[in-house]
Amino acid sequence: MNELMAAAKVPPLSNFPTVNNDRYFANHPTIKLIDQCSTPQHLNQIHAQMLRSGLFFDPFSASKLIQSSALSQFSTLHYAQKVFDQIHQPNLYSWNTLIRAYASTSQPIHSLAMFIRLLHECDEMPNKFTYPFLIKASAKLADLRLGKGIHGMVVKAGFSSDLFVANSLIHFYAECKCLDVACRVFSSMPERDVVSWNSMINGLAQNDCVDEALEFFHRMEAENMTPNDVTIVGVLTACGKKLDLKFGRWVHSYIEKNGITMSLILSNAILDMYTKCGSMEDARLFFDAMIEKDIISWTTMLAGYARLGNFNAARDLFDSLPSKDIAAWNALISAYEQSGNPREAIAVFNELQLSKAAKPDEVTLVSTLSACSQMGAIDLGGWIHVYIEKEGVRLNCHLVSALIDMYSKCGDLNKALVVFRSVDKRDVYVWSAMIAGLGMHGCGRDAIDLFMKMQEAKVRPTSVTFTNLLSACSHSGLVEEGREFFHQMGKVYKIMPSVEHYACMVDILGRAGLLDDAMELIQNMPMTPGASVWGAVLGSCKLHRNVDLAEHACNKLLEIEPQNHGAYILLSNVYANSGKWDKVSELRKVMRDVGLKKEPGCSSVEVNGIVHEFLVGDNTHPLSRKIYLKLDEMAGRLKSVGYVANKSQLLQMVEEEEMQEKALYLHSERLALAFGLITLGPSQPIRIVKNLRVCEDCHSVAKLVSKLYDREIVLRDRYRFHHFNEGRCSCMDYW
């Protein structure tokens, strides 16, 4: 570069004026060298030469230097900002350059800060090149109020008809999910280009308005606007979300017939469409024919196989990967975790750790923590927490939510609260996760208090927040509070209750014995009651032994889900509680006739980082002999304090008294409890995770065992947590 500058024979420019805004020096040899720069060092040398010659004090020349330092491949915004701050009177192009550069960073707020400075410090007014970058920054921030304000400035400045400004506005409103406003901007445009159409199609597709996205595509064709590869990516996204394989295949053929450039992004979009539509045959044919593949191509196929439960194919594809970066590992871990196979997800994570093939990132840790939550694997979850701190992994809101969820679902509410209180930045998902954690542990009042603090923090709740809040009210018997929050959803927060919110409300009323109120609410629902609603009614009928309503609710539930074995089980329990054993036998016969089987009870306990699972009557564990000896010991001690088995918990009538007790004696949670007693130290809590609702008899046994053995027992069933200590349960027998 020194040789280049010497050859240029740069003339000295002493006492150069600082307000020259024309392009007088556009062809100056030094300025021409800026475009040839390939490293920061080259740029620094030209900067030094410009200072010596006086060229730096020409606004146009300085703007070229800023452009290169801010927007080139080797750019450093920090350096560009320092250069900018040294200019006495930067021209509008320089301002626009920095606004543009900051808009593309992870902190677009700096783009807005530069705009405010422009308004106060620049003699020129913002022009039509200023606003698109400013609107882009607002879109990245998803700040609707800010963007609307800038839109107002655009209108006042007379730039609302500018093609590039209008396209930016469409993108902004789509990002903020204001699709009606995006459509109005689109309709008001005097001229449109392919970007205008693409912004609408992609915006609608990304916001799940798939029919509208496809309608825009047809309109685009009707108006003789030629689509490009970006257009087709949006259309394929809509096809994948609509699960419209037939139309997806048509789009694929449309690409080939119309000679649309087959970029890697478009190829991956085709692949994604086929996998989401469930056609792995089409996906595999296209995948094998792809000339160029990247990690997205491979992970799309992995996710597709996993979505259909074909884990052998997913694993084979993973093993055939030419090189496995962390994205590939994440795809496999996430595939297992999201399809309800947490044990396999954890096994892959352990394999990753042993192989040292790649370093876990935030996605890896979130997926593995979710698997730990499902398994109740608190030892591994705690290890990941330590790993995050030790490795200095950035604790973003996704990781914080995952840690809170893991500790909550693994039974350590205190640690979940410690994580929650340790972070300053909390988004709605972090607040919602903590509210859910408090709710499932029966701390309804605390969940409500946290919701109030969330309001004080000006964090707007979502539909999920209210589901968690209403569940918390349900588990704690807070009927009036639940009613109030349910009514506030629409009136105060403009969130219309969904079927799940109605189900929560029915559960609140039903658990409290207000079955007439629950039925009245169902009759007034603005939508058809779903399975969750009738399931809540059926559960309440079991609690309050209402046989007639239970039969009605069961029939409604089976109309929606004919294969729902849980409906038969709940009704069977209602009959058993009422001593109607003939009805229990009839139900068992119906279940046999339709080929339904009761889901087997499964309970797990984690010891030294290993999760041990037990099925009802299990005798396959290496310590089975000791487990059954402990069960015998427990039975003897329970009888000595007057325990009598609650035989209404049996699914069918068992004639012999001894066999009745034996059937309860072999429940999976009893085996897990016995195993915990013989393997965990006296100071260690016994944490049990069960896949079904804990029965009343096992609940009574756990209370007594906690007192007789002076042990803390934490049991998580399908619906909530039970903390047993000194003969009492945190649920106060309300579950």
N, C-alpha and C positions, 0 to 999 in steps of 0.2 A: 504493500500500500504506500509506503514511503516513496518507492520508486515511481509509482503512478502519480503521486502528488508533485514530485519533482519534475516529471515530464510535462505536467500540466502547465508549468511556469505561471503559477498564480501571482497576479500583480498585487502589491500592497494596497490596502484601502484604509488609510488613516483617517481619523475623525469622520467616520461614516455616519450619516444621519440615521435616526432611529425610527422615523415615521414613514419611510418609503414603503407603500403598500402595493406598488405595481410589480410586474414580472420582469423588470429590467434585467435582473441577473439570472433569469431562467436558464440561459445557455452558458452561464459561467462554468469554466472547467471544474471547479471545486464542487459546485452544485450537481453537475452531471455525475461526479464520482459517488454521490450519496446512493444513487440507484444501483451502483455496482458493489455495494457493501455486502459482505457475507458473514461477518462476525462483529460482535460488540467492540472488539479492539479496533477494527477498521473504522467504525463509526466514531469512536473516541478520538482517533487521529484527525479525522475530518473536522470534528467539533473543535479541536485545538487549533487547527489551521484557520477555521472560520473566525475564531476569536482573535487570532494574531492579525488576520487580514482586515477585520472589521465586517466581514460578511454576516457574522452572527447577528449584528444589529439591524440588518434588513429584515423586516417582518416576513416577507415571502421566503427568503432563504432560510430563516429560522424555522418556518413552518414545514419546510421540506425535511429538516433535521428531526423535528418532532414526529412527523409522519413515519419516518423510517424507524425511529427508536420506539414508537408506540405500536405500530401495526405490522412490522416485518416479522419474519419467522424467528428471528433471534431477539425480538423486542423485549425490553424490560420497562414496565410502566413506571417503576420507581425512578429510573433514569430519565424517562421522558418528562415526568412531572418536574424533576429538578431543572431540566433544560427550560421547560415552559416558565417556571418561576423566575428564571433569570432574564426573561425578555421584558423589556420596558413596556412595549405596547403590542402584545400578540394580536395577530389578525384573527378574524372570525374562523378562518379555516383551521387555525391552530386550536381554538376552543373546541370546534366540532370534532377534531381528531381525537382529543382526549376524552370528550363525552362519548364518542363511539368506542374507543378502546376500553373504557371503564364499563360500558354497558355489556361487554362480552365477558367480564370477569365474574368470579364468584361473589363479588361484593359490588353489585351494580348501584348501590346507594351513593358511591363516589361519583358516578355519572351525574346524579341529581345535584350533588354538592358543587360540581363544576358548572352546571347550568345556573345555579343560584349566583355563583361568582360572576359568570358571564353577564347576567342581568345587571349586576352592580358595577362591574369594572370595565366592560367592553363598550366602546363607542358605537359599535354596530349592533343592530337588533338580531335576534335569532332568525335564521332563514329556513327554507324548506329542507335543507340538509341537516339541520340541528334536530328537528322534532322526531324523525324516525328512530334515531338512536336513543333519544330520551324516552320515547314510548316503549322501545325494546327493554330498557332498564326497568320501567314500570311493570312490564309483563313478567320479567324475571322475578321481581319482588311480589307479583300477584297482588299489587296494591290498587284496588279498584278506585278508591277515593282519589288517590294521587293521579291515576291515569285519566279519570274524568276531568280533573282540573287542567291537565295538560291538553286534553281534547278541547276544552273551552278556549285555551290560549291559541290553539291551532285555528279554531273557527274565527276568533277575533283578528288573528294575523292574516286571514285570507288564504290559508294553505289547506283547507279541508278538502278541496277538489284535487289536490296533488296526488298522483297515482301512488307514489312511494309512501307518502304520509298516510293515505287511506288504507293501504295494505298493512302498514304497521298497526293501525288502529284495529283492524279486523283481527289480527293475530293477538293483540293485547286483550280484547274483549273475550276472545275464545279461551285464552289462558285463564281469565278470571271467571269463566263459565257464564258469562253474560251473552249468550248466543243470540238472543233477540236483538240486542244492541249491535252485535257484529253483523247481523243480517240487515239492519237498517243502514249501517255504514256502507255495506256492499251495494244495497239497492240504490243509494243516493249517488254512487260514483258515476261521473260523466263518461269515464272510460275504464275498462278493466283489462288486465293482462292475465296470463296464466297463473301468476303468483296470487292474484286476487281470488281466483277460483280455488287454488290449492289451499289457501289460508282458510277458506270456508269449509272445504271438504275435510281437511285434516282436523280443524277445530271441532266440527260436528262429530267426526269419527272418534276422536280422543275423548269426547264428553258423552259417549254412548248414544248419540242421536244417529244411529246407523242408517235408518231409513231415509232421514233427511240428507245425510251425506251422499247416499247413492242417488237420491233425487237430484242433488246438485250436479253430480257427475253426468246424469242424463241431460240436464239443462245445458251443461257446458258443451256437450256434443251437439245439441240442437242449435246452439248459437255459433257453431263452427269454430269454437276455440279448441285448438289442438292440445290434448293433454300431454304431459311429459312423465318422466319416471316418478317425480314427486307426487303428482296427481294419483298415479296408480298405487303408490304406497298407501295413501289415505284410503283409497277404495278397498284395497286388500285388508286394511285394518278393520274397516266396517264389515267386510265379509266374515272375517275371523270372529268378530264380536257377535255377529248375527248368526253364526254357525251355518252360513249358507254355502255349502260346498258346491252346489250346482252353479251358482253365480260366480263363485271363486274360480272354478274351472274355466268358465267363459272369459273372465278377466285375464287369466293366464294365456288363453288362446288369442285374446285381443292384443296383448303385448306383442306376441309373435307376428300377428297379421299386420299390425300397424308400425312395425319397425321401431318400437320404443326401446331406447338404449337400456340394456340389461346390466345395470350397475350392481355392485355387491349388495348395496342397501335394498334394492328392489328384489334381488334374488332371495335375500333373507326374509323379506316381507311375504313373498310367495310361500316360502317354507313355513313361516309362522302361521299363515292362513290355513295351509293344509293340516298342520298339527292341531291347531285349535278346532278345526272342523272334524277332527278325529280320523282323518284319512292318512294313516302312517304309510300306506302303500304308495299313494301319490307323493307324499313327502320324501320317502326313501328313494323313489325313482328320480325325483328332481335333485335331491341331495347328491346322489351318486353321479349325476350328469353335470353338476356344477364344476366349472373350470377353476374358479377361485372360491375358497372357503376361508372364513375367519372363525374366531372362537364363538361368535354369535351364532353362526351356522350350526356348529357342533352342539352348543348348549340348547338351541331351539329343538334339535332332534332329541336330545336327552330329556328335556322337559315334556316333549310330546309322548315319548314312550312311557314316561313315568305317569303322565296324566291318565293314560289308559291302563295303568297297573302292570305294564309289561316291563318289570324291573330287570329281568334277565337281558332283554334287548338293550335296555338303558346301560346296564353294566358292561355288556359286550362292546357297545359303542364307545363308552368311556375308556375302556381298556385299549381300544384301537386308536385313540387320539394320538396323533404324531407328537404333540407336546402338550402337556397339561398345565395351563396356568391356573391361577386361583379362580377364574370365572368358571372353568370346567368343574372344578371341585365343588364350587358353590351350587352349580346347577344340579349336581347329583345329591348333595346334602339337602338342598331345598326341595328337590323332587320327593325324596323319602319323607321329609318332615311334613310337607304340605299334603301328602296323601295318607297321613296317619300311620307312618312307619318310623316312629322316633328312634327305636332301637337301632335300625339300620342307618339312620342319619348320624347317630352318635358313633357308630362303628366306622363310617366313612371319615368322620372328623378325626377319630383316633388314628386311622390309616394315614391321613394327611399329616398329622403331627409326627408320626413315626418315619414317614418317607422324606420329610423335609423338602418335598418337591416344590412347594410354594408356601408363602407366608399368609396365614389367615388375615382377611380384611374384615371390615365392618359387616359386610353381607354374610360372610362365613359365621361370624360370631352371633349375629342376630338369629340366623336359621338354627344354629346349634343350641342357643339358649331356648328357643321355642321348642326344640326337641326335648331338652331337659325339663321344660315345663310340663310337657305331656307325660313324661316318664316319672316325674318326681325325683329326678337325678340332681339333688341339691349339691352333692360333692363336686360333680363336674361343673355345674353352673357356678359354684363359688370359685372353682379353679379358673374359669374363664374370666370372672370378675377381677381376680388377682392378675391374670395375664393382661387384661386391658390396662390396668394401672401400671404394671411393670414395663410394658412395651410402649407406654405413652400413646395408646390408641385414642384418637379423638372421640370423646364421649358425646356423640350427637343424640338428638332426641329419640331416634330409632333404637339405639343401643340402651339408652336410659329406660325407655318403655319396656324393652325386652328383659332387662335386669329386674325391673319392678315386677313384671309378669312372672318371671321365673321364680323369684323368691316368694312371691305371693302364692303361686300354685304349688310350690314345694313345701309350703307350710311355715315359712319363716317371715311373718308379717313385719317383725321389727327391722329385719335387714332391708326389706322392701322400702320401709319408711326412711331408713338411713340413706339409701340411694336417692330417694325422692328429695330429701332435704339437702343433699350434698350438691345439687346442681342449681345454678342460678337461672339458666334458660330452660323454661318448661313450655312446650307447646301443648295443644289440646290432647294429643295422644298420651303424653306423660301424665297429665292430670287425670285423664279417663282411666288409664291403667291403674293408678293408685286408688281411685274411687272404686274400681272393680275389685281390687285386692282387699280393701276394707270391707266391701259388701260380702264377698264370698267367705270371709272369716266372721261374719255376723256382727261387724262393727258398723251398723247402719247409721247411728248418730254421728259417728266420726266421718263417715262417707258424706253425709249431708253438710257437716261443718267444712269439709274440704271443698265441696262444691261451692259453698259460699265464698271461700277464700279464692277460688278460681274466678268467681265473678269480680271480686275486688281487684284481681290481677288483670282484669279486662281481657280474659281469654274466652272467646265465644265457644259455647258447647256445641257438640255435634249430636247427630242421632244416636251414635254409639255411647256418648256420655250419658244420655238419658236412659238408654237400656241398662247401663251399669248402675245408675242411680236408682232406678225403679227396682232392679234386682236386689240392691242393698236394702231398700225399704221392705221388700218381700221377705228376705231372710231374717229381718229383725222385727217383723210384725208392725211396722210403722204405716198403718193404714191411711190416716189422715194426711200425713206427709206425702205418701205416694199419690193420693188423689190430687193434692195441690200441685205437685211437680207435673203430673200428667196433664192437668188443665193449663199449666203455664207454658207447656211446649209450644202450642200453636199461638196462644195469645201474646206471650211475652217474647219468645225466642223464634217465632215464625218457622218452627219445625213441625211439620204435620206428622202425627203419630203413625207408625207403620204397624203391620200385623204383630211384630215382635213387641212393640210397646203395649199393644192391647193385651198380648199374652202375659206380659209382666203384671199388668194391672189386674187381669183376671186372677192371676196367681196370688197377688196381694189380698184381694177380696176373698178368694176361696180359702186360703190358709187361715184367714181370720174367722171363717165360718159364715161369711156374708155371701152365701151361694146364690141367693135371690138377686142381690146387687150384681154379682158376677154375670148371671144370665141376662140381666137387663142390659148390662154393658155390651154383651155379645150381640143381642138383638138390635142394638143401635149402632153397631160398627158400620162405617162407610164402605167397608170392603168385606169380602167373604172370609169368615173365620178360617184360619189355617190349622194345620195339625198341632202347632205349638199351643194354640188357644184351647183346643179340646183336650190336649194333654194336660194343661194346667187344671182344667175342670176335673178331669179324671183323678189327678193327684190329690186334689182337695177333697174329692168324694171318699178317697181311701182314708184320708186323715179324719174326716167327720162321719164316716160310715153311712153315706147316703147311697143306698143301693140303686134306687130308681134313676137318679140323675147320673150315676156312674154308668148304668147300662145305656142311657141316651148318649152320653159323651163318648163312650166306647164305639157305639155304632157310627157316630159322626166321624170319629177319628179313622175308623176302618174304611169308611167311604172314600176318604182322602188318600190313605195309605193302607191298602189291603194287606200288605206284608209286614205291618208294624206289630211285631211280636210283643213289644212293650205294652201295647193296649190290652192284650189278653192277660198279661201278667198282672197289670194294675187291677183290672176287673176281678181277676182270680183272687187277688189279695183282699179286695173289698168283700167278696163272697166269704173268704176264709175268716176275716175279722168278724163277720156276722154269723159264722157257724153254718153257712150254706154249703156244706161239702159236696152235696149232689151237684150243685151248680159248678163247683170247682172241677169235678170230674167231667162234666159236660164240656167245659171249656178246653180241658186237656184233650178230649176226643176231637173237638173241632180243630185244635192246633195240629193234631196228628193227621187229620184228614186233609188239611190244606198244606201239609208239609212244612209247618213252622216249628222251630225249636227255640226254647228259651236261650237267650245269650248267656253263655257260661260266666259265672262270676270269676273275676280275676283281680287279685290284689298283689301289690309289689312293695318291697322294702329295699332301700339302698343301704348297703353296708360296705364301708371302705371303697366307695366309688363304684361298686358293682351292684346293679339292680337285680334283685331276686324276685321272680314272679311265681305266684301260686294260683292254681285253679281249684275249684271246689273239689274236695276229696283227694287232693294231689298227694301222691306218694313217690314222686320222681326225684325230689331234691336229695342231694347227697346226705343231708342231715335229717332226712325224714324220720328216722328212728328217734332221734333226740327231740324233734318237733312234736311227735305224737306222745312221747313221755311227758313233755312239758304241758301238752293239752290235757293229759290225764291229771297232772298235778293241779292245773288251773281248775278243772272240773271239780276236784275234791275241795279245793279252797272256796270255790263259789258256793257249793252246796252247804259248806259249814257256816256261811253267813246268810243262808236262807234263800239263795237264788233258785228260782223256778223258771224253766224254759218257757218262752212265749211261743206256743205251737201254732198260733194263727199265722205265723210267718212262713209256714210250709206251703209250697205251691199246690200240693195235692194231699189228700187225706192218707196218712200212714197209720195202719191199724195198731201195730205194736208200740207200746209206750217207749220201749228202749230204742226202737228204730226212729221214732219221732225226735228224740233228743240227739241221736247220732247224726241225723240229717242236718240239724242246726250246728252241731259240734264240728262238722266238716266244712263250714262256710269258709271261703278263701281268706276273708279278713282275720278269722281265728287262727288259721295256719300262719299268716303273715305276722300276727301279733306274737304267737308262740316263738317263731323264728327270731323276731326282734328281741324278745326277752332273753334268749340264750346267746345272742351274738353281740348285742350292744351293751356298753357299760351302763351302770346305774344312773350316771349323770347325763347320758345321751337320750334325747327324745326319740321315741319310736315313731317314724313317719311312714304312714301307710297310704298308698294310693289305690282306690278301687274303681273299677270301670262302671259299676252299677250303684244304685242308691243303697246305702247301708240299711240293713233291716233293723227293726225295733229290738229284736232279741240281741243281735250282735252289738247294738248301741248300748243296751243295758249291761252286757258283759264287759265292754270296754270301760264303762264308768266304774264298775266294781273292780276290775283289774288295776286301773290306775290308782285306786286306794289300797288294795290288798298288797300290791307290789311296789307302791310308792314310786310310780313311773309317770312321766309325761307322755301322753299318746296323742299324736296328731293324725287324724284320719281324713283324707280327702275323698269324698265319693263323687258321683256324677254331677251333683248339684252344688255342694258347698263343703266347707271345712268344719270339722268337729275337734275341738281341743279338750281332751280329757285330762283332768287333774283332780286328785283328792276326792274322787267319786262324783265329780260334777262334769258337765259338758258345757262348752261355751254357747251352744245353740239353745240351751235351756229347754231341751226336748222339743224345739220348734223347728222342724225341717221337712 
